Amino acid sequence: MSAILLTGGAGYIGSHTALALLRAGFDVISIDNFSNSSDEALQRVQQLAGRSLLSLQMDIRDEQALQGLFAEHAIAAVVHFAGLKAVGESTEQPLAYYDNNVAGTITLCRVMQQAGVKRLVFSSSATVYGDAKTVPIPETAPRSATNPYGQSKLMIEHILEDLAASDPAWSIALLRYFNPVGADKSGRIGEDPNGIPNNLMPFISQVAVGKRAELSVFGNDYPTPDGTGVRDYIHVVDLAEGHLKALEYVQQHSGIDAFNLGTGTGYSVLEMVQAFARKNAVPVPYRIVDRRPGDIASCYADPHKASTLLGWQARLTLDDMVQDSWRWQQQNPDGYQRGDS
């Protein structure tokens, strides 16, 4: 039986997708260079699924290693997560982002082409919409980027569009994620950021568990109901299901298509803080600080296309998001490396 190859399969979204694929009966191969992830995540995925996967340490820029992998294994399709993803870091280290994300994707696609594997699900991002002029944001909205991370995702989308135009045998889904949060219900796998979290939910969780004194809320003077930034938060388990639906789609269609994966509902920073504190009965001290450069007021998805064409929609609620995030944080206060395994 052919396997599904996950690049960056040990990461936050990759590991949850690996679990969903194993539970759905797929054979899974994960490659990861473990620069911002842990193989422990995939050990736990296998325990939860009661099935094994093949986990290999490999960098998508290593063309020879990729060629060997495709020669040795029958691969039906690739779900491409591997990439650096911190906005702030990307402005400080743009070359690293273009090398890893853009050059790595070109190498991966070249090897796929040589191997005749032309089904690809790409982990893109709502950052490709830049500072969207209207919300909710449809897939047809103009694209732009406000930082090197977003620029790298947008470049990859253009590269994949050109690739699909050059050869009708390619079938590619661009999945534009909004803001993934939450964790598997078991509390065994979740988001394990290196150092200071870049995303809101792990920061809230670390404040709640006592690892950080308070949450910094960047700006309360945005044109939003309470002045804080509004985002579309999507449960990572729903997001993983979206990848299964996209895989089905690319098996049955050719060409390239983009899909928003979001709930279509925006929540403000303070709404997230209050929901977390209320549902988990735990205080989350916060302080209002200056806006961050490049942040936008409001960003949430129009998810109708994914519902219509993929038959997918987000099911899990804000309460699920905050409870599952807290369960993971309590069970793994130091993440995978030093958490209870």
ABEGO torsion letter per residue (X at the ends): XBBBBBBGAABAAAAAAAAAAAAAGBBBBBBBAGAABBAAAAAAAAAAAGBBBBBBBBBAABAAAAAAAAAABBBABBBBABEBABAAAAAABAAAAAAAAAAAAAAAAAAAAAAGBABBBBBBBAAAAEBBABOBBBAABBBBBABAAAAAAAAAAAAAAAAAAABAABBBBBBBBBBBBEBBAAGABBBBBBEBBABAAAAAAAAAAGABABBBBBEAABBBAAGBBBBBBBBAAAAAAAAAAAAAAAAABBEBBBBBBBAGBBBBAAAAAAAAAAAAGBBBBBBBBBBBBGBBABBBBBAAAAAAAAGBBBABBAAAAAAAAAAAAAABAAEAAABBX
